[in-house]
């Protein structure tokens, strides 16, 4: 089956694609900061609020429906992760989820114990672990190879030790698009007995996730990065979940995944997150025939979810490669990220000599093209490793399945004018 992505079918499902600015259609190239939302996700949220809204565990219909929708949502998101429903939890945001996890794991740690993080990480996957330093925990950060802009695995090997209790890795960089070999990194960390935590906040919007394949103990991501509402989603391996004592209110049932939740879950947002996964599965239903080899052994919704993510990546990657190629040919433009052919997301970052990234983004924004500037809370990689703090960081363009080649060409035309 020949792959031919029907972008117009996708765009019709996103009301935001009808928006204009100064008479121009808006090009949403700001996806790494949060994607747009298909109508079905918003409808699912309002349907819950209008017709099922209640607290949990009651003896009446809407409460029972809330419990049922919550359980169904975990099953749906489990197909996104490739895990069991009992290993899926939700929280206000990925940063909050990670703090909750860090403080819980620290209960079994003592001064002198060590945590591994990396210089490529977003603050979401650095701050919670750095906060443990006040308890005497030693935090070591793995270097990034400046030439390849990838994690230095030799540095990781040197810094792992029997004292390493947690190793928290970034799967895909929201700043430069690098996709790291977390499967190898998790295996290395497990050799010294460490708990592994994978930050997939950026990765989850672009490629399939299989938590069992990479064999991580924890994986975090955010639904608003993959077409859902602002909600953190977390995978907790059952073996870890069973033995960790999470901080929680004393009235909570602390025997299963609810150990991780604080109080009543935000049912409407959970329904929206699950519907975002169903949206991805709907894409996969159209294109599964194009990826028969990659989908061997998969069935049902899990098969369609993986096919959907493969289709999204297959559509975005050539546009991103074209944009990087064209940008590199412009005088004064520097494109960052791993070398061509290396694993990466469809996120493109660059600078223009003599131009502040914020000024570039404002010109683009005035012309209906939404992009981001700065360090994107990935402070170490942008400001320290790449040395771009004084320059104002980077300009970031991120692709999503509702973007078009017209968006790319419009953007290139303006960047050429800005670069002079």
C-alpha positions as CSV (number, residue, x, y, z in Angstrom):
1,X,0.0,0.0,0.0
2,X,1.5,3.3,-1.1
3,X,1.7,5.9,1.6
4,X,-0.1,9.1,0.7
5,X,-1.1,11.3,3.7
6,X,-4.4,13.1,3.4
7,X,-3.5,16.2,5.3
8,X,-6.8,17.9,4.4
9,X,-8.7,15.2,6.1
10,X,-6.7,15.9,9.2
11,X,-7.0,19.6,9.0
12,X,-10.8,19.5,8.8
13,X,-10.8,17.9,12.3
14,X,-9.0,20.9,13.8
15,X,-11.1,24.1,14.2
16,X,-7.9,26.0,14.8
17,X,-6.9,25.5,11.2
18,X,-9.7,27.9,10.2
19,X,-8.1,30.8,12.0
20,X,-6.5,33.7,10.2
21,X,-4.2,36.5,11.2
22,X,-3.9,39.8,9.3
23,X,-5.9,38.1,6.5
24,X,-3.5,35.1,6.3
25,X,-4.2,31.5,7.4
26,X,-2.4,30.7,10.7
27,X,0.5,28.2,10.3
28,X,0.8,26.4,13.6
29,X,4.5,25.6,13.7
30,X,4.5,25.9,17.5
31,X,3.6,22.2,18.2
32,X,6.5,21.4,20.6
33,X,5.0,23.9,23.0
34,X,1.6,22.3,22.7
35,X,-0.3,21.0,19.7
36,X,-3.7,22.0,18.5
37,X,-6.8,20.0,19.5
38,X,-9.2,18.1,17.2
39,X,-12.9,18.8,17.7
40,X,-13.6,15.3,18.9
41,X,-11.3,15.8,22.0
42,X,-13.1,19.0,23.0
43,X,-16.4,17.3,22.4
44,X,-15.4,14.4,24.7
45,X,-14.5,16.8,27.5
46,X,-17.7,18.7,27.2
47,X,-19.7,15.5,26.9
48,X,-18.3,14.4,30.3
49,X,-19.0,17.8,31.9
50,X,-22.5,18.1,30.5
51,X,-23.8,14.5,31.0
52,X,-21.5,12.5,33.4
53,X,-20.0,15.0,35.8
54,X,-19.8,13.6,39.3
55,X,-17.4,12.6,42.0
56,X,-16.2,9.0,42.1
57,X,-17.4,5.9,43.9
58,X,-21.0,7.0,44.4
59,X,-24.2,4.9,44.4
60,X,-25.8,6.7,41.4
61,X,-25.5,6.7,37.6
62,X,-23.2,9.7,36.9
63,X,-20.7,8.6,39.6
64,X,-20.6,5.1,38.2
65,X,-20.2,6.5,34.7
66,X,-17.2,8.6,36.0
67,X,-15.6,5.5,37.4
68,X,-16.2,3.6,34.2
69,X,-14.9,6.4,31.9
70,X,-11.8,6.6,34.1
71,X,-11.1,2.9,33.8
72,X,-11.8,3.1,30.0
73,X,-9.3,6.0,29.7
74,X,-6.6,4.0,31.4
75,X,-7.2,1.1,28.9
76,X,-7.0,3.5,26.0
77,X,-3.8,5.2,27.2
78,X,-2.3,1.8,28.0
79,X,-2.5,1.1,24.2
80,X,-0.6,4.3,23.7
81,X,2.2,3.2,26.0
82,X,2.1,-0.5,25.2
83,X,1.4,-1.5,28.9
84,X,-1.3,-2.7,31.2
85,X,-4.1,-0.4,32.2
86,X,-3.1,-0.8,35.8
87,X,0.2,0.9,35.0
88,X,-1.3,4.2,33.8
89,X,-1.8,7.2,36.0
90,X,-2.7,10.9,35.5
91,X,-1.7,14.1,37.1
92,X,-1.9,17.9,36.7
93,X,1.3,18.1,34.6
94,X,4.4,16.1,33.8
95,X,6.5,18.3,36.1
96,X,4.1,17.7,39.0
97,X,4.1,13.9,38.2
98,X,7.9,13.9,38.2
99,X,8.1,15.8,41.5
100,X,5.6,13.4,43.1
101,X,7.7,10.5,41.8
102,X,11.0,12.0,42.9
103,X,9.9,12.7,46.5
104,X,8.4,9.2,46.8
105,X,11.6,7.5,45.6
106,X,13.7,9.7,47.9
107,X,12.0,8.0,50.9
108,X,14.2,5.0,50.3
109,X,17.3,7.1,49.6
110,X,20.0,8.3,51.9
111,X,22.6,11.1,51.8
112,X,25.3,10.1,49.3
113,X,23.0,8.1,47.1
114,X,23.1,9.3,43.5
115,X,20.7,10.3,40.7
116,X,21.6,10.6,37.0
117,X,20.2,13.3,34.7
118,X,21.5,14.7,31.4
119,X,22.5,18.0,30.0
120,X,20.0,17.6,27.1
121,X,17.0,17.5,29.5
122,X,14.1,19.9,29.8
123,X,13.7,21.3,33.3
124,X,10.7,19.0,33.8
125,X,13.2,16.1,34.1
126,X,15.9,18.0,35.9
127,X,14.3,20.1,38.6
128,X,12.6,17.3,40.6
129,X,15.9,15.4,40.9
130,X,18.0,18.5,41.6
131,X,15.6,19.3,44.4
132,X,16.7,16.2,46.2
133,X,20.2,17.7,46.7
134,X,18.9,19.4,49.8
135,X,18.5,15.9,51.2
136,X,22.1,15.1,50.5
137,X,21.4,13.2,47.3
138,X,24.2,13.6,44.7
139,X,23.0,14.5,41.2
140,X,25.2,13.8,38.3
141,X,24.5,15.2,34.8
142,X,25.5,13.4,31.7
143,X,27.3,15.4,29.0
144,X,26.1,16.0,25.5
145,X,28.6,15.6,22.6
146,X,28.8,19.1,21.1
147,X,29.7,17.7,17.7
148,X,26.9,15.1,17.4
149,X,24.5,16.9,19.7
150,X,23.7,13.5,21.3
151,X,24.1,12.0,24.8
152,X,27.6,10.9,25.5
153,X,27.1,7.3,26.4
154,X,30.7,7.0,27.6
155,X,30.1,9.7,30.1
156,X,27.0,7.9,31.3
157,X,29.1,4.7,31.7
158,X,31.6,6.6,33.8
159,X,29.1,8.2,36.1
160,X,26.9,5.2,36.8
161,X,27.8,3.4,40.0
162,X,26.4,1.1,42.7
163,X,25.3,4.3,44.4
164,X,23.1,5.3,41.5
165,X,19.5,4.9,42.6
166,X,17.6,6.7,39.8
167,X,18.6,7.4,36.2
168,X,16.3,10.0,34.5
169,X,16.7,10.3,30.7
170,X,15.3,12.4,28.0
171,X,14.0,10.4,24.9
172,X,13.7,13.3,22.5
173,X,15.0,16.8,23.0
174,X,12.3,19.6,22.8
175,X,15.2,22.0,22.1
176,X,17.1,20.4,19.3
177,X,15.1,17.3,18.3
178,X,17.7,14.7,19.2
179,X,16.2,11.2,19.8
180,X,18.3,9.4,22.4
181,X,18.9,5.6,22.6
182,X,17.0,5.3,25.9
183,X,16.8,1.5,25.5
184,X,20.5,1.2,25.8
185,X,20.6,3.8,28.5
186,X,18.0,2.0,30.6
187,X,19.9,-1.3,30.2
188,X,23.0,0.4,31.5
189,X,21.2,1.9,34.4
190,X,19.6,-1.4,35.3
191,X,23.0,-3.1,35.5
192,X,23.7,-1.0,38.6
193,X,20.2,-1.5,40.0
194,X,18.9,2.0,39.3
195,X,15.2,2.9,38.7
196,X,14.9,4.4,35.2
197,X,12.7,7.4,34.3
198,X,12.1,8.3,30.7
199,X,10.9,11.8,29.8
200,X,8.9,11.3,26.6
201,X,7.1,14.7,26.7
202,X,8.5,15.7,23.3
203,X,8.9,12.2,21.8
204,X,5.3,11.2,22.4
205,X,4.0,13.6,19.8
206,X,6.1,12.1,17.0
207,X,6.9,8.4,17.3
208,X,5.4,5.2,18.8
209,X,6.1,4.4,22.4
210,X,6.7,0.9,23.7
211,X,7.6,1.0,27.4
212,X,8.2,-2.7,27.5
213,X,10.6,-2.7,24.6
214,X,12.8,0.1,26.1
215,X,12.3,-1.6,29.5
216,X,11.9,1.6,31.6
217,X,10.4,1.6,35.0
218,X,8.7,5.0,34.5
219,X,7.7,7.1,31.5
220,X,6.2,10.6,31.6
221,X,4.5,12.6,28.9
222,X,1.8,15.3,28.5
223,X,-1.4,14.9,26.6
224,X,-1.4,18.5,25.4
225,X,1.7,17.7,23.3
226,X,-0.3,15.0,21.3
227,X,-3.6,16.7,20.6
228,X,-5.1,16.5,24.1
229,X,-5.8,18.8,27.0
230,X,-3.3,20.0,29.6
231,X,-2.7,16.9,31.6
232,X,0.2,14.8,32.6
233,X,0.2,11.1,31.9
234,X,2.6,8.6,33.5
235,X,3.5,4.9,33.1
236,X,4.6,3.1,36.3
237,X,5.8,-0.4,35.9
238,X,3.8,-2.6,38.2
239,X,6.8,-4.0,40.0
240,X,7.8,-0.5,41.0
241,X,4.3,0.7,41.8
242,X,3.8,-2.1,44.2
243,X,6.8,-1.2,46.3
244,X,6.9,2.6,46.2
245,X,5.1,4.6,49.0
246,X,3.8,7.7,47.4
247,X,2.8,10.8,49.3
248,X,-1.0,11.0,49.3
249,X,-4.0,12.0,51.4
250,X,-4.7,9.5,54.1
251,X,-8.2,8.6,53.0
252,X,-7.0,7.4,49.5
253,X,-7.0,3.7,48.6
254,X,-3.3,3.1,48.3
255,X,-3.3,-0.4,46.9
256,X,-3.0,0.2,43.2
257,X,-2.4,3.0,40.6
258,X,-4.5,5.4,42.8
259,X,-1.4,5.5,45.1
260,X,-0.1,8.0,42.6
261,X,-3.2,10.3,42.5
262,X,-4.0,13.2,44.7
263,X,-7.7,13.3,45.5
264,X,-10.4,13.2,42.8
265,X,-9.0,12.8,39.3
266,X,-9.9,15.5,36.7
267,X,-12.2,13.2,34.8
268,X,-13.0,15.6,32.0
269,X,-9.3,16.0,31.1
270,X,-8.7,12.3,31.4
271,X,-11.5,11.7,29.0
272,X,-9.9,14.2,26.6
273,X,-6.5,12.6,26.9
274,X,-8.0,9.2,26.0
275,X,-9.8,10.7,23.1
276,X,-6.6,12.2,21.8
277,X,-5.2,8.6,21.7
278,X,-8.4,7.5,19.9
279,X,-7.7,10.3,17.3
280,X,-4.2,8.9,16.7
281,X,-5.7,5.5,16.3
282,X,-8.2,6.8,13.7
283,X,-5.2,8.0,11.7
284,X,-3.6,4.6,12.0
285,X,-6.8,2.8,10.8
286,X,-6.3,4.6,7.5
287,X,-2.6,3.8,7.1
288,X,-1.9,0.5,8.9
289,X,-1.6,-1.2,5.5
290,X,1.5,0.9,4.8
291,X,3.4,-0.4,7.8
292,X,2.7,-4.2,7.9
293,X,6.3,-5.1,8.9
294,X,6.4,-2.7,11.8
295,X,3.0,-3.8,13.0
296,X,3.6,-7.5,13.1
297,X,2.1,-9.1,16.3
298,X,0.0,-6.0,17.1
299,X,-3.8,-6.1,17.2
300,X,-6.8,-3.9,17.9
301,X,-6.4,-0.3,19.1
302,X,-2.7,-0.8,19.9
303,X,-2.0,-1.7,16.3
304,X,-3.9,1.4,15.1
305,X,-2.1,3.7,17.6
306,X,1.3,2.6,16.5
307,X,0.3,2.9,12.8
308,X,-1.0,6.4,13.5
309,X,2.3,7.5,15.1
310,X,4.2,5.9,12.2
311,X,2.1,7.7,9.7
312,X,2.6,11.0,11.5
313,X,6.3,10.6,11.5
314,X,6.3,9.4,7.9
315,X,4.5,12.6,6.9
316,X,6.4,15.1,9.0
317,X,10.0,13.8,8.4
318,X,10.3,14.7,4.7
319,X,9.0,18.2,5.3
320,X,11.4,18.7,8.2
321,X,14.3,17.5,6.1
322,X,13.4,19.8,3.3
323,X,13.2,22.8,5.6
324,X,16.5,22.0,7.2
325,X,18.1,21.7,3.8
326,X,16.7,25.0,2.6
327,X,17.7,26.8,5.8
328,X,21.3,25.6,5.6
329,X,21.6,27.2,2.2
330,X,20.8,30.6,3.6
331,X,23.7,33.0,4.4
332,X,24.0,33.6,8.1
333,X,21.6,30.8,9.1
334,X,22.9,28.1,11.5
335,X,20.8,24.9,11.9
336,X,21.2,22.9,15.1
337,X,20.5,19.3,16.0
338,X,21.9,15.9,15.1
339,X,23.4,15.1,11.7
340,X,21.2,14.1,8.9
341,X,20.4,10.4,9.1
342,X,20.5,10.3,12.9
343,X,17.4,9.8,14.9
344,X,15.5,13.0,15.4
345,X,12.0,14.5,15.6
346,X,10.5,16.9,13.1
347,X,11.6,19.8,15.2
348,X,13.9,22.3,13.5
349,X,15.9,24.9,15.4
350,X,18.2,27.6,14.0
351,X,19.7,31.1,14.5
352,X,20.3,34.0,12.1
353,X,23.5,35.9,12.5
354,X,22.8,39.4,13.9
355,X,19.1,38.7,14.6
356,X,17.5,38.0,18.0
357,X,15.3,34.9,17.9
358,X,12.4,36.8,19.6
359,X,12.5,39.4,16.8
360,X,12.4,36.7,14.1
361,X,9.4,35.0,15.8
362,X,7.6,38.3,16.1
363,X,8.0,38.9,12.3
364,X,6.8,35.4,11.6
365,X,3.9,35.8,14.0
366,X,2.8,39.1,12.4
367,X,2.5,37.1,9.2
368,X,0.4,34.3,10.8
369,X,3.2,31.9,11.4
370,X,3.5,30.7,15.0
371,X,7.0,29.6,16.2
372,X,8.9,29.7,19.4
373,X,12.1,31.4,20.6
374,X,14.4,31.0,23.6
375,X,15.7,28.0,25.5
376,X,12.4,26.2,25.9
377,X,13.3,25.4,29.5
378,X,16.1,23.2,28.2
379,X,18.5,25.6,29.7
380,X,21.7,23.5,29.8
381,X,21.7,22.3,26.2
382,X,20.8,25.7,24.7
383,X,22.6,28.2,27.0
384,X,25.6,26.2,28.2
385,X,26.3,23.5,25.6
386,X,25.5,25.5,22.5
387,X,26.4,28.8,24.2
388,X,23.4,30.7,23.0
389,X,22.2,32.5,26.1
390,X,23.4,36.0,25.2
391,X,22.1,35.5,21.6
392,X,18.6,34.8,23.0
393,X,18.5,31.1,22.3
394,X,17.0,29.5,19.2
395,X,14.1,29.8,16.8
396,X,12.1,26.6,17.0
397,X,9.8,25.3,14.3
398,X,7.8,22.1,15.1
399,X,5.7,20.1,12.6
400,X,2.4,18.4,13.3
401,X,0.2,16.3,11.0
402,X,-2.0,19.4,10.3
403,X,0.9,21.3,8.8
404,X,1.4,21.6,5.1
405,X,4.1,22.3,2.6
406,X,2.4,25.7,2.0
407,X,3.2,26.4,5.7
408,X,6.8,25.5,5.1
409,X,7.2,27.6,1.9
410,X,5.6,30.7,3.5
411,X,8.0,30.3,6.4
412,X,11.0,29.9,4.2
413,X,10.1,33.0,2.2
414,X,9.9,35.2,5.3
415,X,13.1,33.8,6.8
416,X,14.9,34.5,3.5
417,X,13.7,38.1,3.8
418,X,14.8,38.4,7.4
419,X,18.2,36.9,6.8
420,X,18.7,39.3,3.9
